[in-house]
Amino acid sequence: MSSFASNSFEHPSQRGDHDRQSINGPVISVYLHPPTLLEAAEKISAAATLSAIAQPFGWSFPRMAPVVSDREAEQNRGSKAHRYPDVKIAFSRLFVILLLHTAIGLAWAADIQNSEVQAFRVQTLTEGLEHPWSVAFLPDGRFLVTERPGRLRIVEADGTLIEQTVDGLPPIQPHGQGGLLDVALHPQFANNGWVYLSFAEAGPGGVGTAVARGRLDGMTLRDTAVLFRLQPKSSAGVHFGSRLVFDRAGHLFVTLGDRGERMRAQDLGDHAGSVIRLNDDGSVPADNPFVDRADTRPEIYSFGHRNIQGATLHPKSGQLWTHEHGPQGGDEINLPQPGVNYGWPVITYGVNYGIGTQIGEGTHKPGMAQPLYYWVPSIAPSGMAFYSGDRFPAWQGDLFVGSLKFRLLVRLVIENDRVVHEERLLEDELGRIRDVRTGPDGLIYLLTDEDDGRLVRLTPAG
């Protein structure tokens, strides 16, 4: 166990072609990149150009004399100031072009983010998403994105957000932290079209997390049916979970929160505060750990969890990894095992909000599992993904976790199922990071949880 206690733009240099452009006839020739800079400079004065490019960088320059026209030069040819107008025009334009080129280069360089081992850039693909919660990758390069108020959106491969929302969703009840939450594709989606959603559903007793699936047909989910409902429902507006992960055998893991009622996580007759394991049709696997006990919910796989909002499979072992919110401190990473009690709220590394008093019986108790890793103070984790692509070789095998509280991305170095190092990236660069995914293209994708949320991707800087 480990702990951490501490507070498509193409740069000119990427192009292979070099166009030789002449400035003002035979006076001066220079290799320029891209040629449109010359065209821009020939249409506007040097002073106007300098003013335009200086403003966003906060620069200031001495006032420059305007570039005169040929007619004005002819009229003033006798004056000393205009004795060589062609040369003055050429040098003025050359200066503007070189300055523009430098400004673009500086902006390009400033866009580079550096981790300890890997340089990268951040590219916003899509804006205008309302509290996006989860993203899934369609085989044709498009994205499915959930918005917590209850909308399922499609984003084109180029980042264009389709205005029309997907129809055919089950009834969703936005309520506090609840609404439309995770989205996952069936492992055989290319053949069967099944899309799985977790969401807050109203019903007898209040609201609770549910899971449904439907077949994606254009902009509609068809044959939509609810496969699982948390029981019992309650009126609380917090701790719905929820992430969806398919294992390699095709079982579906569903992560749930304690719904703000702590001791529910220790009650095997209650789904709250547990990891659920289902077959892909919602039925209960015959080898679930509590399937033969009459006093338990047979869907429960592990229990004693507070509020799990990150889940993923290890790319080599196929083991399920999760993280959950602690109270004030005590966010945890766990590797859920069948039938194991992870302790909440009997043991925790967190304390009561505000007053800082102990929760439960301390940090250890026989029969209750210790976390693999924990954070004090809390980072409020959400979303997690192992990196297993080929675009960031230095990050291979690292685990990435979003942080809502500190508005950053955490990189964890893993060795033999242990966290051996932590690095924090993008602090206050993007906002609250809600979801983290490795895309089929080997890039890393993030969602920001804001009124005007974004779909962002990380690309190599090289």
BABA-36096 format. One record per residue: x, y negated, z negated of N, C-alpha, C in turn. Coordinates in pm, whole numbers, plus 50000, padded with zeros to 5 digits. Layout:
BEGIN
XYZXYZXYZ...
***
This chain:
BEGIN
500855011950000500005000050000500874987750000500474977750079501214965350085500304953750054500884942550019500084930649997500814918650052500074908150080500634895550124500044884750036500874878149956500374868149863501004854849897500284846349964500744833050001499554825250049499794813249993498644805550032498394808450190493574792853548494724798053616495364786053680496524783253538497264772253600498584777553653498974774253775500224779053832501244767953827502294770153752503354760153743504114759553873504584747353912505324746354038506494756054048507174758653937508344767253945507994781653978506714785253968506304798854000506024800554149506004789954222505734790954365507014794154440506914801654547508114805354621508444795654732507494787354774507714778754889508224765154844509154759354918509654745854893509484737855021508724727155014508464718955131509344706555126510054704255232510924692555239510094680755287509964670555201509134659055232510024646755245509694638255340510444625955362509664614255305510364605755231509724593955173510044581855259508994575955317509134563555392510194564755502510024574555589510894575755704512264581155668513324576055735514644581855720515414576755599514804568155518515584561855411516044572155309515094580355256515424590155153514654602855181515294614355165514604627155174514874634855047513854642254999513984649554872513094661854876513524672654810512684684554797511724682454682510444683954712509404681054612508494693054593507894693254471506984704154434505904699054343504624700054366504034703854494503924691854584503714693454716503694682154808502554672354782501484676454714500374667354691500784655554603501844656754526502304645454447502714633854536503354636954648503744626554741502524619554797501534627454836500324621454892499674612054792499644616354664499044607854562499824595054546501154596254546501984584454524501864574454638501644579054760501544570054876500244562254877499254566654797497944560254800497724550554685498574550954586498394542054472499714535254440499634524154370500834516754335501604523954226502874520954217503704526854112503194522953975502804510453958502344505853827501094513453784500154515153878498924522153843499204536753809500094542953886500434556753859501084558353723502064549653693502724550353564501744548553450500834538953466499854536553361498964548753339498564555153449497664566653439498324578353370499594581053406500234592753345500784589853208501004577053177501554573653045500504574852936499254571652970498214570752867498044583452786497874595352847497664607252765498884611352684500094607052727501294610752654501684600152551501004588652550501334578052457502594570652494502964571052624504174564352668503854550052709504884541752716504744528152770505964525252856505764517052960506844513853053506844498853082508034493453120508064479253162507154477153281506614465453289505734462053400506524462353530505994468853632506674469953761505994460953862506804455753952506244447754061505464456854153504374452154208503584460654297504334463854425504014475554479504574479054609503834470954716504564463854799503934454854896503634462455023502654457355095502324463255224503334458455327503334465055445504254461055553503994446655596502694442655598502374429055641502914418755543502734422055414503264412855313504774412355318505404423555345506854423755354507334415155470506624415755582506994407855700506874393055671505784389355600505564375155569506614369755473507124378455388508084374055287509504378755316509784382155440511054388255472512224379155440512004366455440513114357355414513494356355269512604360555181512904359155039513834370154994514644367054891515594376754840514894388654779513744386354713513044396954643512504407554737512294403554863511694412954958512594415155079513874413655060514794415055171514834429455223514674439255128514734453255169513464460455120512304457055175511054462855124510954477955142511484483355253511364497655274512094505355165513284500355132514054507155029513364506154894512814494054863512114492254736510894501554728510164502154837508984510954839509404525454819510454529354889510904543254879511324546754738512134537854678512614540954543511484540354441510524531254459509394530654366508584543554373508334548054495507554560154511508324572354461509614572654488510424583754440510394584454287510504572754223510504572354077509184577654021508084573354083506774577954038506644593154054507104598154168506984612454194507814620454095509044616254072509884623353977509294622853837508694611453801508094610353669506874619453656506064620053761504924629153760505394643653746506424647053820506954660553814507464663853675508134654353613508644656253477507504657753378506454649353394505314649953303504634663553309504464668653430503844681753444504714692553380506014691453401506924701153341506874700653189506804688453132506724687152987505424693052935504324690253005503034695752962503044710952969503644716353074503724730853089504544736952977505684730752946506534735952839505844734852704505124723752681504444721752553503344731852530502844737752638501754747452628502244760952575503534763052570504084775852526503984777052375503474788252328503444791652187504514802352163505154801552049506214811052020505914818851894505874832051907505884840451788507334843951760507554851851659508924855451624509594863651734508794870751812509384879851911508824878152051507834869552070507154869052200506614855052225506994849152339506424836252380505154838952460504164830152442502884832152510502194818852531501174819052614500324807352639498884810652604498124800352575496704801652542495884795652655494984803352708494124798752818492664800152779491934789052784490494789552759489784793852886489074805052877488314810052992486924803952998486264803152882484864799152878484614790552754483814780152771483354771952659481834772052658481254766052555479804764652551479064776652496479774785452426479134796952363478724793152221477524796752180477034792952047477324804251948478294801951863478724811651763478884825651823479774826951920480004840151978480584849651873480204862251879480554871751775481404883351826481174887451950481884899252001481964898652152483014904852207483184905552352483514919852391482954924252504483254937252562483584935152710484384944352765484894942852901484154952252996483494946453095482804954553195483814959653298483544971053362484514976853456484834967853575483914958953611484144950353729484884937553694485384936253570486154924453532485364913753460484034915253454483214905653380483224908953230482664899753152482644901253007481204900852955480914908952856479674907752778480024900852647479294890352612479564882852490478254881352412478304884652283477144882352198477224868552134476084862052122475964849552045475084852451924475544848551806474834852151684473364847951682472964836651742471534833251742470644843451813471234852851889470414863351947470474864652097471534859552159471644860252305472834868852346472634876652452473704884252514474034877552646475294873252662475704865452778476664873652865476694870352992477674875953085478564864653133479864867053128480864857553176481564863953296481614856453405482294861653524483784863253497484464870953582485884873453564486704860653566486214850353637486954837753643486604828353529485774832953434485424824753319484104817353332483434818253445482144811453463481084817953374480434809953292479364814853205478044814753282477454826553301476174827353371475094821353282474334812053337473334804953258472234814353208471794823453293470744832853254471284842553149470504845353046470904855052945470364868852981470944879052921470504892852947469174895352876468214900652950466894904052895466904918352840465804921752770465604935352726466244938752593466684928652518467274931252387466194935052286466534942152180465554944852074465254932051998464184931551921463884919551841465014916951740465574905051744466704901251659466254890251564466664891251437466274881651335467504873951287467804862251347468894854151292468574850351148469494853251057469204851250915470534849750842470874837550802472144835350735473304839450823474124848850773475254853850849474844864050955473564867850955473104878151047472554872551176472384881151272471884877751405472354888651499472674884951623473264894451716474764895051687475264906951657476634908351608477514915251712477784928051696478784934451782478164939851910479024942052010478644948452135479744958352171479344970152216480294980352257479714988052375480584992352464480175000652576480365015352543479455023552588479625038052576480915042152647481655051952594482885056352661482665060452807481465064952840481135068652978480235058153043480455045653009479595034853058479515034653211480625037153277480635036653423479635046353483479315056953409478365066953459476955065053404476845060553275475505060053215474985045953186475855035953186475415022053169474995018153029475245026752927474765023552792475595012352728474885002352676475464991452597474894992452456475744991852355475334993052214475474979452146474484976152065474444963351994474184965751846474864958251760474474957551618473894943751593472904943151504472154930651489471364930951360470894919251319470004918051203468564919851250467864928851182466494932251221465554929951102464424923651129463394921851025462534934351014462024936750892461154948150870460694948650726460024959150686459554960250547460704958550447460534949150356461554946550256462474935250290462474930450415463324919050448464074921050579465394920250573466234920650692467384930450666467814937250769468954946350755469624948650888470844953850883471604956651005470984968651077470924967751208470414978651292471324980051412471204991451480471974994151601470994998851709471144993151828470314997051942471194999252064470625005952163471335007252290470345005452404470865001152520470074999852642470995001152761470415004552875471205005952998471264992453069472474987853098472624974953166472314976553314471314968953359470894969053499470784954653543471814949553609471814935453646471864926753522470804918753502470724909953386469704914953284469484928253283468474934053194469004946753128468684948453000468874961252934467574969152945467664981052999466494989553016466585001752923465425007552894465335019052804465925015952667465735003452623466314999152496465605006152379466405011252286465845018052169466755015852049466155014551932466915013251808467325027151762468625028951735469175041951695469375043251545469575032051478469895032351335469365019751269468855021351147468415010051065468965011650924469625001450874470055001650734468835002250644468905010850544467845012150446468435012050305467805004750214466634996150233467024982150281466054975150341466254961250380466124952250256466614939850271466554930350159466494916250216466274906550127466104892650171467414884950182468524890650136469794883350134470224879550276470944868450285471404863550416472874865750439473504874550361474954876550371475294891250386476534893750432477174906850433476394917350514476234914250642475624923650735476654933050800477964930850778478974937350861479034929250992479204934351110479114948351145479904950251273480684960851279481404964351400481014978251447481154980451578480844993151643482114998551709482465010951681483655017051740483345031651774483615035551898483525049551938484865056451914484825068451855486065076051842486275084351967487345091851970487705099152092486795111152118486055115252015485095126152033483715121052072483575107952084482295102152123481375098652008481845099851884481035095551770481095080351757480015074651705479925060151689480045056651541481065048651509481195043051374480495029451370479735027151262479035014551238479485009551101480004997551092480454992250963479394982850907479154984050776478074976750710478604969250588477934958350552478254951050430477324954950317477654949950196476854953550078475614944950062475384935850161474224926850162474204917350041475394914949983475484905649872475024911249739474714924049736474284930849613475314941749584476264938349499477504945749487477334960749464476544964649368476494978749330475834987649435475204981549535474654989749644475764997549715476994992149713478104998849781478515011749712478065013849587478385026149513477225036049512476155032749580474955041149579474875049049710475065062049703475025070249824473615072149879472625067549805471265067449857470925054449930471925046249954471765033050015472855031550122472465026950241473455025250347474405013550323474015003750244474804991450231476204994450179477184986950231478554988350183479225001250226478895005950345479455018850389479885018150535480605028550576480855031250717479925042550757479175040450864478205050150915478825057451035478535070351046479025078151162477835085251226477655082451357476515087751433476995094651559476145103151614476325107351753475895095951843476215096851971475935085552059474455083052080473615092752046472165090952058471515086951926472325084651822471815080451692471585091851595471715104051640471545115451549472775116651457472635124651353473685125951252474595137751287475905135651294476825146851321476735157451212476835169651251476675180751156477805181251055478965175151086480095175650994480275162850914479265154050911479345142450822479495147150677480215139550593480575144750460479415146850364478315139650381477215140850285475955146550348476115153050461474945157450537474125167950462474745175450371474035186150301473555182050163473705169250125473265164749994471945157350004470955161949930469605156449942469505142249886470395138349796470275125249731471085114449801471575116949919472415107149990471825104250128472345093650186472045090450326473035098150413472565107150496473495116050569474385108750671474005096650707474815089250804476125083950744476225083450609477375077250544478635085550566479695078750607481015084850629481965081450515482035068550477482795064050360481985052950294482325049650168481515039850096482415031850001481775022649926482555013849838483215002449911482564997750018483094986550098482274973950071482914962350084482204949850055481544944050180482334941150284481754935650407482764937350520482594947950598483564951350703483204944050831484134935450878483914928151002485064929951101485854940251080486894943751175487064958851178487114964751297487294979151309487884982351446488804991951448489424996051573490055009751554490385016451665491085029251659492575027051680493375034551606494815034351631495065040551768495855033951853495995038651992496675052252006497455056451907498115069551916497375080251837497075077451712496465087651627494955088951646494305078351694492855078251704492155076051571492925073251464492355070651332491605057351330490465056951262489725044551244490435035651141490665023151178491185012851088490105002351071489934997450948488944986850922489564976250832488974964450836489264954550732487954948850680488004944250556486794938950494487114926550412486094918150399486214906150316486224909950169487164904350095487094905049951486294893149900486194891649768485544879749714486524868049721486974862549610488024852349610489344859749598489944862749715491094871649721490644885949739491594894449779491284908649789490714913249920490904905850030490584911450162491434923950182490864934150244491544947050252491604952550394492654960450420492694969450535492644983550480491764991750541491615005650499491615014850621491935027350595491815037950695490755047650644489475044850673488385052650613488505067650641488375075250533488375089750542487005094950499486585106450551485225111450521485025114050372483955108350320483555110550183484305102650078485235093950118486085086750023485405073949976485585071049846485065058949782486175048649777485955037049841486985026549846486835016049736485935018549642486025011849513485174999649486484774992249589484034979949564482694983149499482254975849394482924964849324483604969249194483834982249180484434987149056485914983049048486624984349161488004979549168488164970049285488994960049268489244950049372490444941749332491104936049431492204926649406491694912149408490384910349424489794897049419489174894049284488744881549271488114876949146486824869549180486064866149080484814858749100485104844849155484254840649247484404827449308484364816549202485254806949218485224795049133485804797148995485234806348919485674807848781486874817148767487144825448870488344833548871488374845048774487244849348725487204860248628487244873848699487604884148621487754897548675486424903148722486504910748832485364918148883485594932848854484604939448798484704953748776485724957448671486454968148697487344974048598488824971448626489114963348726490514960648758490834964248901492054968648925492514971349062492664986049093492654994848990492835009149012491855017148927491425028348983490625037848905490715051448972490895062048894490945075448954489685078349035489895084649149488775088249236488395077249334489085065749328488805054649419490075051049495489945049549626491105047649712491645033449705492965032449714493625019549725493635015049871493605001849893493704997150031495094999550087495165000650219496465001250285497214988150270496464977050269497054963650268495984954150217496394943450151495404933750105495994919650105495114909850105495514895850106495024888749980495914881749914495564872449807496394859849831495804848349860494364845849871493774851849999492464851750005491754857250120492054849150245492074856350358492144849550487490794849450557489794856450502488484858350565488654864650703489044877550706489344883950834488104887250914488234886551046487154890451136487744894451270487374906051317487924911151442489314916751423489614927651491490964933251485491184942251604492444942851649492774951351763494254954651759494584967151790495964970851814496344966351954497614962251969498074959152104498754971452162498244976052276498804987852341498984985752491498974972952535499144969952676500614969152714500844964252838502224963252887502654948952917501804939152885502124925252917502944918452807502854923652685503614918152572504444929352510505554933052571506324944652521506744943352376507054931252330507534929452192506414931252089505164931152135504034932952043503464947152047504084955952120503554969352135503354976051999502134980751974501814987551850501454978551734501524965251752501174956051644499664954851631499224951351511497794949651482497494934751468496484930051541496104915951538494754914351469494684904451381493494901951299493164887051306491894883851330491454869851327491214865251184491394852351162491114846351031490124835051047489004836150975488004825550976488424813950883488934817450767489254807250667490424798450709491524804650750492724797150784492814793850932491844798151011491744794251150493034797851225493354810751222494594815351282494474829951322495544834851385495644848651427496794855051352496544866451288497554873651212498104885051296499424886151299500084897551364500734906051255500374918851252500914928151154501754938751225502964940451178503844950851232503594963751152503294974551224502914987251162503994997751186504395004451081505315015751092504795026951004504545038551065504065050250991502845046950906501885040250969500625036450903500855027650781501875019550783502135009750678502414996250742501944985750676502234972150722503594968250666504534965250755505894961850711506224947150731505374939950804505654925750827504384918750872504244906250834503104898050877503614884950935503004880851045503284867851106501954860951134501914847951116500694840251140500884831051260499944831651353500024824551480498824815351497498994805051579497904796451625497144789651511497814786551403497124780351291496544766851330495234765251312494494753051344494574749351492494934758751577495004756051721493644758151788492894768251744491674772251812490424770851727490544771951596489384772151509489204785851446487984788751402487674801451336487684812851438488594822051422488704833151516487814844551469486784847551547485774857451510486084871351565486574872251688486804885351747488174885551814488794897351813490114899551873490034912551952490424912052078490374924152163491594924652253492054936852283493024938852390492264942652516492444934952622491704937352745492314948252829491564953552924492104963853014493234958653101493384945353112494484939453187495734937653103495714942052976496874940852890497024927452823496054918452839496074905452772495234906252644495424896452557494694895852432493604885352443492394888752400491244879952410490724876652270490324864052252489824859152125488504851952146487634852452045486424844252041486524834951922486114822451942486084812851831484654810751786484454811351655483104810651597482754796151567482214789351666481864775151653480544772651725479944760651700478764756851777479074756951926480284752451960480764752652098481944762352103481614775152093482654785352085483284788052220484474794352213485234796852334485654811452345485804815952469486474828352500487864824552550488874829552480490254825452503491084837852531492114836452614493044847752631494474842952615495304852252567496724849752552497444856252670498334848852734499094853952848500584852352819501434860752879502874859152856503374845852911504374840252845504904827252887505894828453002506454840453021507454842153123506884842153263
***
